[in-house]
Amino acid sequence: MYSKELKAIKKSNRFRERTLYDDSLIDLASNDYLGLSSKPQLLTRAVTRVQMFKTHAPKASQVVNGYHQIHKDFEEFLCRQNGFESAILAGSGFLANMALIEALPRKGDILILDEEYHASGILASKLVDTKVVTFTHNSPVKLEEILKNSKYKRAIIAVEGIYSMSGNLLKKEIFDVVDKYENTLLIVDEAHSSGVVGKKLLGVFELFGITPKPKHIKMGTLGKAYGSYGAYILASKHIVEFLQNRAKSLVYATAPSLVDIELAHQGMLYMMKHRDSLHVEIKKRQDLIKKYFNVDMQGLIFAYEMESSEAVLQMQDKLKNRGFLVGAIRPPTVEKPILRIIPRVDVDIEDLKRLFDVYM
C-alpha cells in the first residue's frame, strides 16, 4: 500500500529503522547526558517509593482520578527549584509541546516559532485556528520585526533552550525582546538544556539569571538528562489552570507513569547532590570538542556535518564497527546530514580522545 513511498525513502538514504544495538558499544548517540539511566540505585529508590502507596499506576487522566501524590510532590519540587508558581506533568515531551502549542493560541492571536523548533511543536501548529509564522533561527532581530509589524491579541513565541540537532544555545536577547512587548507568552523548551547548563544545571533560565515572569513558560522532558520518561510544564497558576482545562493531550491522556515520575525525581536529586562533579565532567567534554574541532559546544550536543546522507550512514557504520555508536541524522530532520555526537559524562574521556584521534 505504501511500497512506492518506502522505496523512495530508501533510495534517498532516509529510511529509518528500529535497532537493538549491542550494549558493548560506547554510547554517543543517546540524550542520557548525565548517564543516569545506568544508575540502578535510582530505579531502586523510585520503585521503593512507589511501593509505599496502594497503587503503582495512575489509572486515569489527571483530571479524573489519575493525579497522584507522586505527581504532586514532583511538581512542587520542580516549582521550588525553578522559581515557577505552578506545574503540570505530561506523558512525554511530545505531548507537552502538543499541549502548549495546540491550546494556548486562540482566534486573533499569533503563534511565532523559531524555524528550528521541535517537530512536535510544528505538528501542533497545524491544529490552531490562528496565524502561524516562523522566524530566522535564534534571531532576536527577526523576532522583533514580527512582533513590531503584526497585529494580535496575544503573541505566543516558542523557542528551545538548546536546539536538539545543532546544539545551539538560545540567545538571551530573545527574552529581552519578548519582555518589551505586552500580551506575549514565551515558551522555552528546555529538553536539551535542563540538566546541562546553569550553576545548578537547571537550564537557560538559571544560566541567564532570569526570574520567571507570568509571561514565561518552561517545559522539558524527563527522558534526557533526568534519566527517565515523561515531561513537565512550569508556568503561572493561571496558565496551568487553563492547560488542564483546554490542552487535549493532558485532559484526554492517562496521567504519567508513577515509576517514571519518581525516577525523574530521584534523578534530579542525584544531579543536585553531584552538580559540582557533573560540571567538571561537562567542562572536560566541552574543552575536548574545542581542542579537536575548534567548536564551542555550549551543551552536550556536537553536530559534525557530513556531505551526504550516504556519507553519514557510512561513517556511522564505520564507527559502530570500531565500538562507537553515534547518531546519523539526515534530511528532512536536518537541512544537511550530521553525525550527532553526545559526549555523555559517563563515557570515559580517553575513549572520546581515541574516537577523535583515530577515526575522525
ZIZI-V352413 format. One record per pair of residues at least 24 apart in sequence whose C-alpha atoms are under 10 Angstrom apart, sorted by the first residue. I is the first residue (numbers start at 0). J is the second residue. If there is no record, write none. Layout:
[[I & J] [I & J]]
This chain:
[[11 & 307] [11 & 308] [11 & 309] [11 & 329] [11 & 330] [12 & 307] [12 & 308] [12 & 309] [12 & 310] [12 & 311] [12 & 312] [12 & 329] [12 & 330] [13 & 308] [13 & 309] [13 & 312] [13 & 328] [13 & 329] [13 & 330] [13 & 331] [13 & 332] [14 & 329] [15 & 328] [15 & 329] [20 & 319] [20 & 324] [21 & 319] [21 & 322] [21 & 324] [22 & 324] [23 & 322] [23 & 323] [23 & 324] [24 & 318] [24 & 319] [24 & 320] [24 & 321] [24 & 322] [24 & 323] [24 & 324] [24 & 325] [25 & 318] [25 & 319] [25 & 321] [25 & 322] [25 & 323] [25 & 324] [25 & 325] [25 & 343] [25 & 345] [25 & 346] [25 & 347] [25 & 350] [25 & 351] [26 & 319] [26 & 322] [26 & 323] [26 & 324] [26 & 325] [26 & 326] [26 & 340] [26 & 341] [26 & 342] [26 & 343] [26 & 345] [26 & 346] [27 & 300] [27 & 323] [27 & 324] [27 & 325] [27 & 326] [27 & 339] [27 & 340] [27 & 341] [27 & 342] [27 & 343] [27 & 346] [27 & 351] [28 & 300] [28 & 323] [28 & 324] [28 & 325] [28 & 326] [28 & 327] [28 & 338] [28 & 339] [28 & 340] [28 & 341] [28 & 342] [28 & 343] [29 & 223] [29 & 324] [29 & 325] [29 & 326] [29 & 339] [29 & 340] [29 & 341] [29 & 342] [29 & 343] [30 & 163] [30 & 190] [30 & 191] [30 & 222] [30 & 223] [30 & 224] [30 & 225] [30 & 226] [30 & 299] [30 & 300] [30 & 340] [30 & 341] [30 & 342] [30 & 343] [31 & 191] [31 & 194] [31 & 221] [31 & 222] [31 & 223] [31 & 224] [31 & 225] [31 & 226] [31 & 227] [31 & 341] [31 & 342] [31 & 343] [31 & 344] [31 & 345] [32 & 191] [32 & 192] [32 & 194] [32 & 195] [32 & 223] [32 & 224] [32 & 225] [32 & 226] [32 & 281] [32 & 298] [32 & 299] [32 & 300] [32 & 341] [32 & 342] [32 & 343] [32 & 344] [32 & 345] [32 & 346] [33 & 194] [33 & 195] [33 & 223] [33 & 224] [33 & 225] [33 & 226] [33 & 266] [33 & 270] [33 & 277] [33 & 280] [33 & 281] [33 & 299] [33 & 342] [33 & 343] [33 & 344] [33 & 345] [33 & 346] [34 & 223] [34 & 224] [34 & 225] [34 & 226] [34 & 343] [34 & 344] [34 & 345] [34 & 346] [35 & 223] [35 & 224] [35 & 225] [35 & 226] [35 & 227] [35 & 262] [35 & 263] [35 & 265] [35 & 266] [35 & 267] [35 & 269] [35 & 270] [35 & 344] [35 & 345] [36 & 222] [36 & 223] [36 & 224] [36 & 225] [36 & 226] [36 & 227] [36 & 262] [36 & 266] [37 & 226] [37 & 345] [38 & 226] [38 & 266] [40 & 265] [41 & 226] [41 & 227] [41 & 261] [41 & 262] [41 & 263] [41 & 264] [41 & 265] [41 & 266] [41 & 268] [41 & 269] [42 & 226] [42 & 227] [42 & 258] [42 & 259] [42 & 261] [42 & 262] [42 & 263] [42 & 265] [42 & 266] [43 & 262] [43 & 265] [44 & 258] [44 & 261] [44 & 262] [44 & 265] [45 & 257] [45 & 258] [45 & 259] [45 & 260] [45 & 261] [45 & 262] [45 & 263] [45 & 264] [45 & 265] [45 & 266] [46 & 257] [46 & 258] [46 & 259] [46 & 261] [46 & 262] [47 & 258] [47 & 261] [48 & 257] [48 & 258] [48 & 261] [48 & 262] [49 & 257] [49 & 258] [49 & 259] [49 & 260] [49 & 261] [49 & 262] [50 & 258] [54 & 257] [55 & 256] [55 & 257] [55 & 258] [56 & 253] [56 & 254] [56 & 255] [56 & 256] [56 & 257] [56 & 258] [57 & 253] [57 & 254] [57 & 255] [57 & 256] [57 & 257] [57 & 258] [58 & 253] [58 & 254] [58 & 255] [58 & 256] [59 & 251] [59 & 252] [59 & 253] [59 & 254] [59 & 255] [60 & 248] [60 & 249] [60 & 250] [60 & 251] [60 & 252] [60 & 253] [60 & 254] [60 & 255] [61 & 87] [61 & 88] [61 & 89] [61 & 243] [61 & 249] [61 & 250] [61 & 251] [61 & 252] [61 & 253] [61 & 254] [61 & 255] [62 & 243] [62 & 244] [62 & 249] [62 & 250] [62 & 251] [62 & 252] [62 & 253] [62 & 254] [63 & 250] [63 & 251] [63 & 253] [63 & 254] [64 & 253] [64 & 254] [65 & 252] [65 & 253] [65 & 254] [65 & 255] [65 & 256] [65 & 257] [66 & 253] [66 & 254] [66 & 255] [66 & 257] [67 & 254] [67 & 255] [67 & 256] [67 & 257] [68 & 257] [69 & 256] [69 & 257] [69 & 258] [69 & 260] [69 & 261] [69 & 264] [70 & 254] [70 & 255] [70 & 256] [70 & 257] [70 & 260] [70 & 261] [70 & 264] [72 & 260] [72 & 261] [72 & 264] [73 & 231] [73 & 260] [73 & 261] [73 & 263] [73 & 264] [73 & 265] [73 & 267] [74 & 231] [74 & 232] [74 & 233] [74 & 260] [74 & 264] [76 & 264] [76 & 267] [76 & 268] [77 & 201] [77 & 231] [77 & 232] [77 & 233] [77 & 264] [77 & 267] [78 & 232] [78 & 233] [78 & 234] [80 & 199] [80 & 201] [80 & 205] [80 & 271] [81 & 199] [81 & 201] [81 & 202] [81 & 204] [81 & 205] [81 & 210] [81 & 211] [81 & 217] [81 & 233] [82 & 204] [82 & 205] [82 & 209] [82 & 210] [82 & 211] [82 & 212] [82 & 233] [82 & 234] [83 & 210] [83 & 211] [83 & 212] [83 & 213] [83 & 215] [83 & 216] [83 & 217] [83 & 232] [83 & 233] [83 & 234] [83 & 235] [83 & 236] [84 & 211] [84 & 212] [84 & 213] [84 & 233] [84 & 234] [84 & 235] [84 & 236] [84 & 237] [84 & 238] [84 & 239] [85 & 232] [85 & 233] [85 & 234] [85 & 235] [85 & 236] [85 & 237] [85 & 238] [85 & 239] [85 & 240] [86 & 216] [86 & 217] [86 & 218] [86 & 231] [86 & 232] [86 & 233] [86 & 234] [86 & 235] [86 & 236] [86 & 238] [86 & 239] [86 & 240] [87 & 218] [87 & 230] [87 & 231] [87 & 232] [87 & 233] [87 & 234] [87 & 236] [87 & 239] [87 & 240] [87 & 242] [87 & 243] [87 & 249] [88 & 218] [88 & 219] [88 & 220] [88 & 221] [88 & 229] [88 & 230] [88 & 231] [88 & 232] [88 & 233] [88 & 249] [88 & 254] [88 & 255] [88 & 260] [89 & 218] [89 & 219] [89 & 220] [89 & 221] [89 & 228] [89 & 229] [89 & 230] [89 & 231] [89 & 232] [89 & 248] [89 & 249] [89 & 250] [89 & 252] [89 & 253] [89 & 254] [89 & 255] [89 & 256] [89 & 260] [90 & 220] [90 & 221] [90 & 228] [90 & 229] [90 & 230] [90 & 231] [90 & 248] [90 & 249] [90 & 252] [90 & 253] [90 & 254] [90 & 255] [90 & 256] [90 & 259] [90 & 260] [91 & 219] [91 & 220] [91 & 221] [91 & 222] [91 & 228] [91 & 229] [91 & 230] [91 & 231] [91 & 248] [91 & 255] [92 & 117] [92 & 119] [92 & 188] [92 & 189] [92 & 190] [92 & 218] [92 & 219] [92 & 220] [92 & 221] [92 & 222] [92 & 228] [92 & 229] [92 & 230] [92 & 231] [92 & 232] [93 & 117] [93 & 118] [93 & 119] [93 & 120] [93 & 122] [93 & 123] [93 & 219] [93 & 220] [93 & 229] [93 & 230] [93 & 248] [94 & 119] [94 & 120] [94 & 123] [94 & 220] [94 & 229] [94 & 230] [94 & 231] [94 & 246] [94 & 247] [94 & 248] [94 & 249] [94 & 252] [95 & 119] [95 & 120] [95 & 188] [95 & 218] [95 & 219] [95 & 220] [95 & 229] [95 & 230] [95 & 231] [95 & 232] [95 & 246] [95 & 248] [95 & 249] [96 & 120] [96 & 121] [96 & 122] [96 & 123] [96 & 124] [96 & 157] [96 & 186] [96 & 188] [96 & 218] [96 & 219] [96 & 220] [96 & 230] [96 & 231] [96 & 232] [96 & 248] [97 & 121] [97 & 122] [97 & 123] [97 & 124] [97 & 126] [97 & 246] [97 & 247] [97 & 248] [97 & 249] [98 & 123] [98 & 232] [98 & 242] [98 & 243] [98 & 245] [98 & 246] [98 & 247] [98 & 248] [98 & 249] [98 & 250] [99 & 123] [99 & 124] [99 & 155] [99 & 157] [99 & 186] [99 & 216] [99 & 218] [99 & 232] [99 & 238] [99 & 242] [99 & 245] [99 & 246] [99 & 247] [99 & 248] [99 & 249] [100 & 124] [100 & 125] [100 & 126] [100 & 127] [100 & 155] [100 & 156] [100 & 157] [100 & 186] [100 & 246] [101 & 125] [101 & 126] [101 & 127] [101 & 128] [101 & 242] [101 & 245] [101 & 246] [101 & 247] [101 & 248] [102 & 126] [102 & 127] [102 & 241] [102 & 242] [102 & 243] [102 & 244] [102 & 245] [102 & 246] [102 & 247] [102 & 248] [103 & 127] [103 & 153] [103 & 154] [103 & 155] [103 & 184] [103 & 238] [103 & 241] [103 & 242] [103 & 245] [103 & 246] [104 & 128] [104 & 129] [104 & 130] [104 & 131] [104 & 152] [104 & 153] [104 & 154] [104 & 155] [104 & 156] [104 & 184] [105 & 129] [105 & 130] [105 & 152] [105 & 153] [105 & 154] [105 & 155] [106 & 130] [106 & 151] [106 & 152] [106 & 153] [107 & 150] [107 & 151] [107 & 152] [107 & 153] [107 & 154] [108 & 149] [108 & 150] [108 & 151] [108 & 152] [108 & 153] [108 & 154] [108 & 155] [108 & 182] [108 & 183] [109 & 145] [109 & 146] [109 & 149] [109 & 150] [109 & 151] [109 & 152] [109 & 153] [109 & 154] [109 & 155] [109 & 156] [109 & 183] [110 & 151] [110 & 153] [110 & 154] [110 & 155] [110 & 156] [110 & 157] [110 & 184] [111 & 142] [111 & 145] [111 & 146] [111 & 154] [111 & 155] [111 & 156] [111 & 157] [111 & 158] [111 & 185] [112 & 136] [112 & 142] [112 & 155] [112 & 156] [112 & 157] [112 & 158] [112 & 159] [112 & 186] [113 & 137] [113 & 138] [113 & 141] [113 & 142] [113 & 156] [113 & 157] [113 & 158] [113 & 159] [114 & 138] [114 & 157] [114 & 158] [115 & 158] [115 & 159] [115 & 162] [115 & 163] [115 & 164] [115 & 165] [115 & 332] [115 & 333] [116 & 157] [116 & 158] [116 & 159] [116 & 162] [116 & 163] [116 & 188] [117 & 157] [117 & 158] [117 & 159] [117 & 162] [117 & 163] [117 & 164] [117 & 188] [117 & 332] [118 & 332] [120 & 157] [120 & 158] [120 & 188] [130 & 154] [131 & 155] [132 & 156] [133 & 157] [136 & 162] [136 & 167] [136 & 169] [137 & 162] [137 & 167] [137 & 168] [137 & 169] [137 & 170] [137 & 171] [137 & 172] [137 & 173] [138 & 169] [138 & 170] [138 & 172] [138 & 173] [139 & 169] [139 & 170] [139 & 171] [139 & 172] [139 & 173] [139 & 174] [139 & 175] [139 & 176] [139 & 177] [140 & 172] [140 & 173] [140 & 176] [142 & 173] [142 & 176] [142 & 177] [143 & 173] [143 & 175] [143 & 176] [143 & 177] [143 & 179] [143 & 180] [144 & 176] [146 & 176] [146 & 177] [146 & 179] [146 & 180] [146 & 183] [147 & 180] [151 & 182] [151 & 183] [152 & 181] [152 & 182] [152 & 183] [153 & 180] [153 & 181] [153 & 182] [153 & 183] [153 & 184] [154 & 180] [154 & 181] [154 & 182] [154 & 183] [154 & 184] [154 & 185] [155 & 182] [155 & 183] [155 & 184] [155 & 185] [155 & 186] [155 & 214] [156 & 183] [156 & 184] [156 & 185] [156 & 186] [156 & 187] [156 & 215] [156 & 216] [157 & 184] [157 & 185] [157 & 186] [157 & 187] [157 & 188] [157 & 216] [158 & 185] [158 & 186] [158 & 187] [158 & 188] [158 & 189] [159 & 186] [159 & 187] [159 & 188] [159 & 189] [159 & 190] [159 & 191] [159 & 192] [159 & 203] [159 & 217] [159 & 218] [159 & 219] [160 & 186] [160 & 187] [160 & 188] [160 & 189] [160 & 190] [160 & 191] [160 & 192] [160 & 193] [160 & 196] [160 & 202] [160 & 203] [160 & 204] [160 & 217] [160 & 218] [160 & 219] [160 & 298] [161 & 187] [161 & 188] [161 & 189] [161 & 190] [161 & 191] [161 & 192] [161 & 193] [161 & 195] [161 & 196] [161 & 202] [161 & 203] [161 & 297] [161 & 298] [161 & 299] [161 & 300] [162 & 188] [162 & 189] [162 & 190] [162 & 191] [162 & 192] [162 & 298] [162 & 300] [163 & 189] [163 & 190] [163 & 191] [163 & 192] [163 & 299] [163 & 300] [163 & 301] [163 & 302] [163 & 339] [164 & 191] [164 & 300] [164 & 301] [164 & 302] [164 & 328] [164 & 332] [164 & 333] [164 & 337] [164 & 338] [164 & 339] [164 & 340] [165 & 296] [165 & 300] [165 & 301] [165 & 302] [165 & 303] [165 & 304] [165 & 333] [165 & 337] [165 & 339] [166 & 191] [166 & 192] [166 & 295] [166 & 296] [166 & 297] [166 & 298] [166 & 299] [166 & 300] [166 & 301] [166 & 302] [166 & 339] [166 & 341] [167 & 295] [167 & 296] [167 & 297] [167 & 298] [167 & 300] [167 & 301] [167 & 302] [168 & 192] [168 & 196] [168 & 203] [168 & 296] [168 & 297] [168 & 298] [169 & 203] [169 & 297] [170 & 203] [170 & 207] [171 & 203] [171 & 204] [171 & 206] [171 & 207] [171 & 208] [171 & 209] [174 & 204] [174 & 207] [174 & 209] [174 & 215] [177 & 214] [177 & 215] [178 & 212] [178 & 214] [178 & 215] [181 & 214] [182 & 214] [183 & 213] [183 & 214] [183 & 215] [184 & 212] [184 & 213] [184 & 214] [184 & 215] [184 & 216] [185 & 212] [185 & 213] [185 & 214] [185 & 215] [185 & 216] [185 & 217] [186 & 214] [186 & 215] [186 & 216] [186 & 217] [186 & 218] [186 & 232] [186 & 233] [186 & 234] [187 & 215] [187 & 216] [187 & 217] [187 & 218] [187 & 219] [187 & 232] [187 & 233] [188 & 216] [188 & 217] [188 & 218] [188 & 219] [188 & 220] [188 & 232] [189 & 217] [189 & 218] [189 & 219] [189 & 220] [189 & 231] [190 & 217] [190 & 218] [190 & 219] [190 & 220] [190 & 221] [190 & 222] [190 & 223] [190 & 224] [190 & 225] [190 & 230] [190 & 231] [191 & 219] [191 & 220] [191 & 223] [191 & 224] [191 & 298] [191 & 299] [191 & 300] [192 & 219] [192 & 223] [192 & 224] [192 & 297] [192 & 298] [192 & 299] [193 & 217] [193 & 218] [193 & 219] [193 & 220] [193 & 221] [193 & 223] [193 & 224] [193 & 225] [193 & 298] [194 & 221] [194 & 223] [194 & 224] [194 & 225] [194 & 266] [194 & 267] [194 & 270] [194 & 271] [194 & 274] [194 & 277] [194 & 298] [195 & 224] [195 & 270] [195 & 274] [195 & 277] [195 & 278] [195 & 281] [195 & 297] [195 & 298] [195 & 299] [196 & 278] [196 & 281] [196 & 297] [196 & 298] [196 & 299] [197 & 278] [198 & 271] [198 & 274] [198 & 275] [198 & 278] [199 & 270] [199 & 271] [199 & 272] [199 & 273] [199 & 274] [199 & 275] [199 & 278] [200 & 224] [200 & 267] [200 & 270] [200 & 271] [200 & 274] [200 & 275] [200 & 277] [200 & 278] [201 & 267] [201 & 270] [201 & 271] [202 & 298] [211 & 235] [213 & 237] [213 & 238] [214 & 238] [220 & 263] [221 & 259] [221 & 260] [221 & 262] [221 & 263] [221 & 264] [221 & 266] [221 & 267] [222 & 259] [222 & 263] [223 & 263] [224 & 263] [224 & 266] [224 & 267] [224 & 270] [224 & 343] [225 & 262] [225 & 263] [225 & 264] [225 & 265] [225 & 266] [225 & 267] [225 & 268] [225 & 269] [225 & 270] [226 & 259] [226 & 262] [226 & 263] [226 & 264] [226 & 265] [226 & 266] [226 & 267] [227 & 258] [227 & 259] [227 & 260] [227 & 261] [227 & 262] [227 & 263] [227 & 264] [227 & 265] [227 & 266] [228 & 255] [228 & 256] [228 & 258] [228 & 259] [228 & 260] [228 & 262] [228 & 263] [229 & 254] [229 & 255] [229 & 256] [229 & 259] [229 & 260] [229 & 263] [230 & 255] [230 & 259] [230 & 260] [230 & 263] [231 & 260] [276 & 344] [277 & 344] [277 & 345] [278 & 344] [279 & 344] [280 & 342] [280 & 343] [280 & 344] [280 & 345] [280 & 346] [280 & 347] [280 & 348] [281 & 342] [281 & 343] [281 & 344] [282 & 344] [283 & 342] [283 & 344] [283 & 348] [284 & 341] [284 & 342] [284 & 343] [284 & 344] [284 & 346] [284 & 347] [284 & 348] [284 & 351] [284 & 352] [285 & 342] [287 & 342] [287 & 348] [287 & 351] [287 & 352] [287 & 355] [288 & 342] [288 & 351] [288 & 352] [288 & 355] [291 & 352] [291 & 355] [291 & 356] [291 & 359] [292 & 355] [298 & 341] [298 & 342] [299 & 340] [299 & 341] [299 & 342] [299 & 343] [299 & 344] [300 & 339] [300 & 340] [300 & 341] [300 & 342] [300 & 343] [301 & 337] [301 & 338] [301 & 339] [301 & 340] [301 & 341] [301 & 342] [302 & 326] [302 & 327] [302 & 328] [302 & 336] [302 & 337] [302 & 338] [302 & 339] [302 & 340] [302 & 341] [303 & 327] [303 & 336] [303 & 337] [303 & 338] [303 & 339] [303 & 340] [303 & 359] [304 & 328] [304 & 335] [304 & 336] [304 & 337] [304 & 338] [304 & 339] [305 & 329] [305 & 335] [305 & 336] [305 & 337] [305 & 338] [306 & 335] [306 & 336] [306 & 337] [307 & 335] [307 & 336] [307 & 337] [308 & 335] [308 & 336] [308 & 337] [309 & 336] [310 & 336] [310 & 337] [310 & 338] [311 & 336] [311 & 337] [311 & 338] [311 & 339] [312 & 336] [312 & 337] [312 & 338] [314 & 338] [314 & 358] [314 & 359] [315 & 339] [317 & 358] [318 & 354] [318 & 358] [318 & 359] [321 & 354] [321 & 358] [322 & 350] [322 & 354] [323 & 350] [323 & 351] [323 & 354]]
